[in-house]
Amino acid sequence: MYCQVIVDIAHSQVDKVFEYSCPAQTCAGCRVKVPFGGRVAEGFVIGVSDSPSFDASKIKPVKYVYDEQPALVPECFSLMGSIADRYRVPKAVALRLFLPSEMRLGRVSEVYTKYIKLVNPDISLGKAAKKQAAAIDDLKGGDREFTSFCQTFGRSAVNALIEKGVAEVYKVRRERTPMPGEDEHYSPVALTPAQSAALYSISHSDKTVQLIHGVTGSGKTEIYLSYIAEVLKEGKTAIFLVPEISLTPQMLRQLRRRFKGQAAIMHSGLSAGERFDEWWRLRSGEAKIAIGARSAIFAPLENLGAIIIDEEHDSSYQSETAPRYSTIEIARMRAEYNGCKLILGSATPSVESYICATQGQYGLIELPDRINKKPLPEIIIADMRSEVKRGNNSPFSRALREELAQTLAEGNQAIIFLNRRGYAKTVICQDCGYVAKCQNCDVSLAYHSEENCLKCHYCGAKYHMLRACPECGGVHLRYGGTGTQRVVADLKGLFPSARILRMDNDTVSGKDGHYKILSAFGRKEADILVGTQMIAKGHDFPSVTLVGILDADMSLHFSDYRSGERTFQLITQVAGRSGRANEKGKVVLQTYSPENYILRYAVNYDYKGFFENEVKIRKATNFPPYSLICRVMVTAEEDKAALEVLKEVYFAIDALRRADEEEFIFFNKMHSPIKKIQGRVRYQVLMRLKSSKLLPRIYDIAVRSSTTAALAYVEENPANLS
C-alpha cells in the first residue's frame, strides 16, 4: 500500500504531496510519522493507492500511524484546497485548523481507567494464598478499579490471580467533561406563530443562507434549537456558533437540557484534555452538535444538516491569525459541500449581510416583536456635558444613580456596561503631560488598582505604579479615563449594601471563569453586574430591569468607517439585556454627544432607518460593501527589516495599480496607527479596491515578500484598522 502525505510543515517550499509506503490499515485522514529530510515529521494522509506513482525502491515507509479511526473527515480535503487557495497558505496550515493543536503535536491523548474483573471464580487455591482468596471474594461483588484494588490486596497477589487466569484487566476510556452540570429536565416549548413561520421559511427556502433579523428577546434561540431538532431526526448533525466564550456555557446548558449528551463544546478556554475528548466525541459520532466560538466551524462532523451563527455581525468571527479567514465564508463552504442551511441571526445584522438579504441573495426572516409581547426597554439619554456643568465628575449621571437606587429597592438587578477594563485608561503627569506607555507596544498603560500596577492590554506586560514622573520628576499624577475597576469602587461608595460582580478579562481567569460569574449573577447572588463587551450580548437574566451604558459614544470617535455601525449594534445589544421577563426594562445611555444621529436611531431601535442612512453614506463615499478595504501589514522586530519588506510590497502593488488604475480607489503606504505591538514595529500598505479581482495577486505579493526577519500578511476589510 502507498499513501499520499502532506507533511505538517508550514512552508511554501514543502507545500506539496509526498508519497510513502504504508501498512494495509492506513487510510485517508490518518495522522502519520514519516521520514523527511533527515528527520521524522508528522503528516496527514490525504489518499491511498495499491501501486506507487514512481520507482518503489525510492519510496520510504511510514514510521508510525497514529489513528485507527481517521482523524480528518473527507470534507477536510475539499476545504483544505479551498482555504489554501483563498487565503494563500500552505495546505498543512489549512489542515491544522481541523485538529486540536495539542493533538496535532502529540501532547494529548485518550485517558483510560483500568478495571479488574473475575473470570474464573472456581479455581482452587492453596491454604497460604489468603490474600488471593480474599481478592476473589471481593471481586464476586463486581468489577473493581485496578489501582485501588492492588493497594487493598497487594500487587503480587493480584498479579498471581491474573497469571492463573482467575481475573483479567480491561480499560475503559474516561471522558474529561467540561462544565459538568445537573441533568436538567426539558419541558417542550410551544412556538409562537412568528417562530413557526420562521422555521417553515428556513426548511422550505431554496436559499442556502437564511438571515434572521429579530429584536432582542424575539425568540431566535428557540428557532435555532427547533431546527436542530429537525436536523437530528433526519440523522444529520449541526454546528452552533456564538461570538464570545462567555456565551458558550449558557447555550451549552440549553442544548444539554434539550439534547442531553449529543452536544459537545469546543473553544480555547477548555483544558487540552477536555478539548481533545470533546473533539473525539464529535468525530466518533457520539455527539451530534458542536457548540463554540469561531474555531468550532472546523468541528469534525459529517453529514451536516445545519450551521447556525448567532450574533452574526460580531467582529470576533474574523480570524486575526493566519489564515485570516472569515467564519461566515468558511461556513458557506461547508454548507455548500453538505447541501445544508446556514442560518445567520442578529438583532443588528451587519450592513453587508442585510444588503445580501434585501437583494435576495439570502433568505430574510424578520421578527420585530419580543416573544412576550413586552415593549423594548425605554432608553433614557443622559447628557454628560450637563452633568459636568453641574459639578458631577463621577462616572454616573443623576438619572443613572436614581434608577439604580429604585432598581435595588425593588429587589431587581442591574447591568452596568463600560468597554474599558482596569481602574483608569491612562496615568498622566499634570506637570509635563507625560503619559505612561508600554515598552513593547505603542499604547498607553492602564492602571489596575487591585494590583496597584500598570498593565498593557495588548501584550499583557506589567509595570510598577509610578511614584513620580520619569520625564520631569513631578509627583502630580492623575488618572485619565474610567475603567471597570473604578466603576465598581464608585458603586460601592454609592450603594454600600449592594452586592457587585465584575466581568472583564481580569476577572474571568481559568476555563470556568465566565461560567462562575454568570451563574452567580443568574442565581441572584449579586445585585449589579459591571462588565465590558463580554456582557453585552446573548445573556438572558429575568431579574435585570436596568442597564446603564457608560461612555456610550466612545466607539463613535474611532477612525473606522464602521464606528457608527458598531456603536448602534453595541447600544442595541446591551440595551436588550433589560426587561426580558415580565417587568418593564429601562436603559440609561450616558453620552457627551446626545445629538449624534446614530444615538437617535439606537434610542428608537430603528435598525432599518440606521441601515438606509448608512448605506447611503457608504455608497457615496465608496466604502464597503461598495468597495473592498485591503491592508498588507508588515511587522518585524527591527525597523530596517520591516521597511525593506514594506518597499518591496509597495512597489509590487504599485505595478498592479499602474496596470489597472480603475481598480484602485485609494493606495498608500504608512505606519500602522499603533506603531508597535509586542515588540514588533508595524507598517502597512493600505488600499481601497473596487472589487476582489486583484486579491489573489496581492496575497501572492505578501507571501513572496515575507522574509525570516519580517512578515507581510493580507487583511480584507479588517475588523480593527488600528
N, C-alpha and C positions, 0 to 999 in steps of 0.2 A: 504493500500500500504506500501511496505517496500523498503528501499533503502540501497545500499552498499556504504559506505563512506570512503574515505581516508582523515584522519584528517591532517590539514595543520600544522604539527609539524615536523621539520627536525631532527628526532632522530630515530635510528635503532630499539629501543625498542617498538616504536608505528608504525613501518613501516608494517602495516597490514590493512586489510579491516574490518571495523566495520559496524554493522547493526543497523538501526533506522527505526521507523515507520514514515511515511511522508504523506503530503497531496496528493491528487489524481493527481494534475497537475505537480508534481515533475518528472523530467526525467533525464536521464544520461547527464552529462555535466553541470548541475546546481551547483552553489555555495550555500552552506547552513551554518547555525549556528547550532551547536549541543552541548548538554551537554557532557562534557568529563572530567573525573577525578576531579569532584567537581568544575569545572569552565565551561565557554562557549568557544568553539573553532570554528574556521572556518574549512570547509571541502569541498571536491569535491565529488559529486555523480558520481560513475562510473557504476552504474547499478541499476535497479528497478525490483521488483517482486511482485506478488499478495500475496504470502504467505511467512511467516518467515522461516528461516533455523534452528531456535531453539525456545525454550519456549517464546511465545509472551509476557507473563507477565513480562519478564525480559528486554524487549526491550524498550528503551527510545524514546520519539518522537523528531523529528527535531524541533528546536525552530523557525527557520526562513528560508525561501527560497528566495535568492536574485534575481534570474533571471526568467523572463518569457520565454525568449529565452535562451537555454543553452549557457553558455559562452564558453565551450570547445566542439570542434568538435569531432566526433567519432574517427578520426585518432589519436587524442591525447593519447587515452588509449593504442593503439598499440605502439606508440612511447614511451610512459611512461615506459612500460615494457622493451623495448629495451635499452633506455637510462639508466634506473636504473640498469639493468644487466651489461651493457657495462662499466659504469663508477662507479659502486658500490655506488650509492647514494640512499637515501630513495625515494620512489615513489612520495611523496609530493614535494621534491626538483625538480624532473623531471617535474611535472605538473606546478610548478611555472614558468617555462620557457615560458609557453604559455599565460601568463597573464601579463599585465602591473602591476608593483609592487604596485602602488598606488591603483589600482582597487582591487588587492588581499587583501590589508589591509583596504579596505573600506574608503579610504581617498579621493576618487574622484568618481563622478557620472555624469549622464547627466545634462545638463543645459537647462532650458526651459524659454521661454518668454511668458508671459500671455497677451492675447488679449481679447477684449470685442467686441461683435457683437450684432446687433439689430435683434430680432426675432419676436417682436410683436409691430409694429410701430403705430397701430391704437387704442391703449388704451387711454381712456380719463383720463386726469389729472385735479386736482383741480387748481384754479387760483393761489394758493400760491406756487405751485410746479414749479416755474420758472426755477430753475437750472436743474430739471429733464427734462423739456420741451426743454431747450437749449441742453442738452446732447443728447436727442433723435434726434434733428435736426442735430447735428454734426455726429451722427452715421449713419444717412441716406447717408452720403458721403462715407461710407466704415468703415471697422473694424479699431479699434484703439488699440495702445499699452496700456495695462491696467493701469500701474503705472502712466504714464504721463496724461492719461485720468482722473484719480482720482485727480491728482494735479490741473487739469483745472476746474473740475466741483464739486469737493468735494467728500470725501469718502462716506458721508451719503446719498447724492443724488444718487450716483452710486449704492450703496447697495440697496437703495429703488427700483431702476429700476430692479435690479436682483431679488429681492424678489417678485416683481409683475409679473415677467415673461416677462418683456419688453426686457431685454437684458440677455445675458449669457456670461460667461467667458470660454475660452478654451486655451490650451497650445500648443505651437509649439517648438519643440526641436531646440536649437541653436547650430550650429556647430562651434567649435573653430578651424578655418582653419590655419594650419601652413604655413608660407611662401607664403601668398597670392600674386598673380601676375596678370598681364594683361592676358586676354584670347587671346593668340596669334593664328594667322591663320596658319594652317598646309598646306603646299604645298607638294604633293606626290613627292617622290624622285625615279628616275629610278635606279634600281640596276645595278651594273656593271655585266659583265659575271661571274667574280670571286665570287661576292656576291650571285648571283643567284645559282651558283653551290654549294656554301656553304649551302644555305638554302635548296636546294634539298637534299643534303647529310644528313643534320640533320633530315629532315622529313622522309626519306626513309631508314635510317640506322636501323639495328636491335639491335644496341648497346644503352644501357641506357645513358651512359656518352659520350659526344662529347667534344673534346678539339679543340678550335680554336686558332691556333698559327698564329697570324697576327702582322706584324710590326706596330709601332705606326702610326696612320693615315691611316690604311688599310681598314677602314670601318666596324669594328667589331660591333660598336653600331647600325648601320643601320640593320645589320643581326639580332641582338637581337630584335630590335623593329619590324621588319618584321615577325619574328617568333611569337612574342607575338600577333601580329595582326591575324595571322592564328589561334592561340590558342583561342583567344576571339571569332572568328567566329564560332568555334565549341562549344561555350558555356562554355568554361573552364576558368581557372584563371592562374595567373603567379606570381612568386616571382623573383625579380631582386635585386641582392646584389652587393654593391660596398664596397671597403675596408675602405674608410675614410668618416667620416661625411661631410668633406669639399667637397666631390664629389657629395653628395646627391642632393643639390639644382640644380646643372646643369643638372643632369639626370632627376630629377623631372620635371624640366621645359620642357625637350624634351618629356617626357611621357605625360604631361598635354597638350602640343601643339598637340600631335597626338591622345591621347585617352581621352582628356577632364577630366571629373570628375571621371574616372574609376581608377585613380592612387591614392594611399594613401601612405603617408610617415611614416616610423617607425624608430626612432632612439632616443638615450638617450638625445640628445640636445633639444628635444621639452619640452614644459611645460607639467605638469601632465595632464591638461585638454585636450591639443591638442593631446597628445599621446593616451589618452582614446578615444577621438572622432574618430581619425583615425583608431584605433583598431576596434571600433564598426562598422565603415563603411565597413571594410573588413569582419567582422563577419556576418553582416546583408546581405551581397551580394551587397550593394550599390556600393562599389569599388571592382574591379576585379584584380588589380595589386598592390602588395606590393613592395615598393622600400625602401631600407635602408641598414644599415651596418649589422654586424654579427647577431644581435638578430632578424632581420626580417625573418630569416629562420623559425622562430616559428609563423609566421603570421597565423591568424585563417581562412585560406582559404580552401574551399572544392573543390573537383574536379580539382586538379591542372593539368595543361597542360604543364607547363614549369617552370624550376628553372634555373636561369642564375646567374653565379658567375663571375663577371668581375674582372680582375687582380687577378686571382685565386691563384697566387703564394704568395700573400701578407700574412705576418705573423699575421696580425690582425684578420684573420679568425680562429685563435686558441684562445679559451677562456682561460683566466688566472685566472678565479674564478670558484669555484665549481658549477656545474660539469664542469671539464676542457675538454670540447668537441671540436672536430674538426668540423667546419661548413660544410666542404665538406662531412664528414661522415654522419652528420645528413641529409644533402641534398640528399645523396644517399638513405637513409632510406625512406625519403618522396617520392623520385622519384619512388622507387620500389613499395611503397604502392599504389601510384596513377597511376602507369603504364605510367609515363611521362618522358620526356627527361630532363637530367641535362646537361647544356651547360657551360663549363668552358672556359674562354677566357683570353689570355695574350699575350703580345709581348715577354715576357720572362718567359715561364711556369716553374714551379718548376721541379726539376730533377725527383722527384717521379712521377709527372703527365705525363711528357714527356716519361718516361720509359713505363708507362702503355699504352700510345698511340702508341709508336713504337712497343710494343709487342702485340698489337691487343686487349687489354682489353678495351680501349677507342677507339671511332672513332676519326680520326685525320684529321683536315682541315687546310691546310697551305695557308696563304695569305702573300706572300713575298714582295708585292709591295704596295706603298701608292696609295690611291684611285685616286689622281690627277696625278699619274704617275711621280710626282716630286721625285727627289732623296732624300734620308735621309740626314739630315744635316751633313755637314763636321765637324769632331771633330779635333780640334787643341790641341795638348798636350803642356802644359806649364810646364817646369821643374823648380820647385820652388827652387831646390838646386842652380841652376844657378842664379836665381833672388837674393837669399840671398848673393851669392858671389859678385854680382854687387852692393850690398848695399841696395837692395829693401827689406825692412822689413814690408811693408804694406800687407794687405790680397790679393792684386790684382797684378797679373803679368802684365808686359808691354803689352803682347798680349791682355789680357782682357781689360785693360784700353783703348787701341787703338780701339778695336772692339766696346766697349761701346760708345766711342765718335762718331764713324761712325754711329752706330745704332740710337743714339739720333739725330744726324744731319739729318738723312734721315726720321725722324718722326716715326720711328718704336719703338717697345717695347722690353724690355729685362727682363729675369728672372735670378736672382742670387740665387743659391741653396747652403745652408750650413746646415747640420743636427745638429746644436747646437744653442740653443736659449740663450738669455742673452747677456751681454756685453763681459764677459770673462768666460772661463770654471773654472778657479781657481784663488784664491788670495794666493800668496806665499811670505813668508818673505825671503828676499835675505841675511839676516844675519845668520839665523839658519836653513832655509829650511822648517819652519813650513807651513803647508797647512791648510786653514780653512775648517773644516769638520762639518757636521750636528751632533747634539747631539743624534738624534733619528735614524740616518742611517749611515752606514759605507761608506759614499761617500763624496766627496769634494763639497763645496758650490760654486754656480755660482754667479758672480757679475752682478747686474742689475742696469745700470747707471741711468735710468729714475726715479727709486725709491730710488737710492743710498742705496741699501741694498744687503744682501747676501740671496740667496734662495736655498732651497733644491728641486731638480726636482723629488725627489721620494715621499716625504711626504708633500711638499708644505710649510714647515716651513720657516719663515723669520727671519733674524738676522740683527742687526745694522752693518753698514760697519765699519771695523776695522780702528782705528786711529793709533794703534801700535800693534806689535806682542804680543799676550798674553803669549807666552813662554819666549821670551828674552827681550821684551820691545822695540825692534828695530822698526824704522819707515820707513825702506826701503822696502816697499811692492810693488810687481809688479803683473801684470795680466798675467796669462798663458792661452793660447788658445783663439781663436777669436769666438765670438758669433754673432747672427744676429743683435743685437743692435749696436755692434761696426761696423759691416759691413755697416749698414745704416748711421751711423755717418761719416765713412770714405768716403762713396759715396757722401754725401752732401758736404764734403770738396772738392772732385774732380770735381763734377758737381753741382754747387750751384743752377742752374736753373732747374734741373731735379726734377720731382715730384716722390716721392718714397713711396711705401706702404710696410709694413712688415706683414708677416703672420706666426705666430707661436702660441704656447699655451698661450702666454702672451697677444696677441692682438685679439684673437677670442672669448673673453668673451661674454656670452649671447648666446641664441639659434640661433640668426641670424648673429653672428659674422663672420662666414665663408662666408655666402652669401653676406654680405655687402662689404667685401674686394674684393671678386672675381668679384662681379657685377661692382664695381667702376673700377677695372682694365680692365674688359671687355668693359666698356664704354670709355676707354682710358682717364680716369681721372688721371692716373699715367703713368709714363714712365718706371719705374723699379719696379718689384715686388721681394722683398727679402723674402725668407722663408725656412722653414725646410721641412721635408718629406711630409707634407700635400700639398705641391705644386708640388710634383714630378710626379704625375700620373693622367691620365684621363682628365685633363683640355685642352680645345681647344680655344686658343686665336689667331685669324688670323694674328694679327699685331706683334706677337712675332717672331723676326728673330734671336735673340741671347739668348743663355743660357750660364751662367757661373757656373761652378761647382767648389766650393772651397773645399779643402781637400778631393779630390775625393777618395783617398786611405785610408781615416780614418778607414772605416769599414774592410779593409783588415787585420788589425792587431788585431782584436778581436780573443780571443782564442775559436773559434767556427768552427766546420767543415763546416759550411755554409757561412763563411765570404766571400769566393771568389764568391759564387753564389749570395749573397746579393749585393756585390759590382757591379757585372756585371748587375744585374737587376736594381739597382738604377741608374747607369750611363745611361743605355739604356732608362729607363723610363723618366728621367729628360731631356735627350737629345731630346726625342720625342716631347717635348713641342715647339720646334723651327721649323720654316718653314712649318707650317701646311697648309698655304694658297698658294698664288701664288709666293711669294718671297722666294728665297733660304735661308735656315736657316744655322746658324753656332753655334758651341759649343766650348767653351774654357774650357778644362779639366785641372785643376791645380793639380799637384801631386809631391810628393817627391820620388816616386817610378816609374818613367816612363818606366822602363824596365820590370815591372811586366807583366806576361803573361795574366793575367785577363784583364788588361787595353788594351792589344793588341787586344784581342777578342772584347772588347767593342768598340774600335775605328772603327773596321770594321763591327760592327753589326753582328758578326759571332756567332749566337746562337748555331748552330749545331757544330761548331768547339769547342766552350766552353763546350757544353754538352758532346761530345765524350771524351774530356780530363778529365772532372770532373767525369764522370762515371768510367773511368779507375782508377783514384785516389781513389775513394770511394770503388771500388771493391778490390783494392789492400790493402787498409787499414781497410777493414771491417767496413765502416761507412754507415749509412742509404742511400739508401734503402736496402743495403745488410746486415743490422743488425737493431736492434731497441735500441735506447738510452732510458733508463728508469731511472727516478730520483724520489726517495722518499724524499720529502722536509719535514723537521721538524722545526717548528717555535714555539717560546714561549717568554714570557716576561722575564722569569728567565732562566739563563743559565743551572742551575741544572735540571729543569723540562725538558728542551729540550734534555739534554744529557741522561736522563733516558729513554725517548721515543726512542731516536736515537739508544741506545744499544739494546732495545727490537726489533726494526725494523731490525737492522743489524744482530743480531743472528738468527732471524726467517728466513730472506732471505738467510743467510749463510747455514742454514739447507737445504733449497731448492737447493742451489748451490752444496753442497756436495752430494746430492742425484742425481743431474743431471748436472755434471760438464761440459759436452759437450755443454750445452745450454748457458754457460756464457763465453763471450769474455773478459770482464773486470768487476771488482767488488771491490768497496772500499767505506769507509765512510770518511767524511771530512767536514770542514767548507765550507759553500757556498762561492763563490768568493766575493760576497757582504755579509759581516758577520752579518749585522743588517739593517733592513728596518722598518721604522715606530715604532721604539722602541722594535721590536721583533728580538731576535737572530735567526740565520738561520744555520742549519746543513743539510747535505744531504747524502744519500746513493746513489751512482752513479753506474750504471751498463750498460753494453752493452750486449744485448742478440741476439742470432741467429734468434729468432722468437718471436711471441707474445704468445706462448704456456703457459708460466708461468704468464702472466699478471693478469689473474683473481685472482690467489693466492697472488700475490704481492699487488693488490688492497685490498684484504681481510686483509692482514697483516697490512697495513696502517690504515684501518678503525678500526681494533681491538686494535691497539697500541695507538691510539689517546686518550688523556685524557682531562679533563676540563682545565688543565694547559698548555698542549702542543698539537699542531695539527700536524698530519702527513698526507700528501697527495701525490698522484702519478702524475707525468708528463711524457707523452710519446713524445719523440723527441721534447723537449721543444723549443719554438721559441727563448727563451733567456736563455742561460746557466749561466748567472751571478747570 
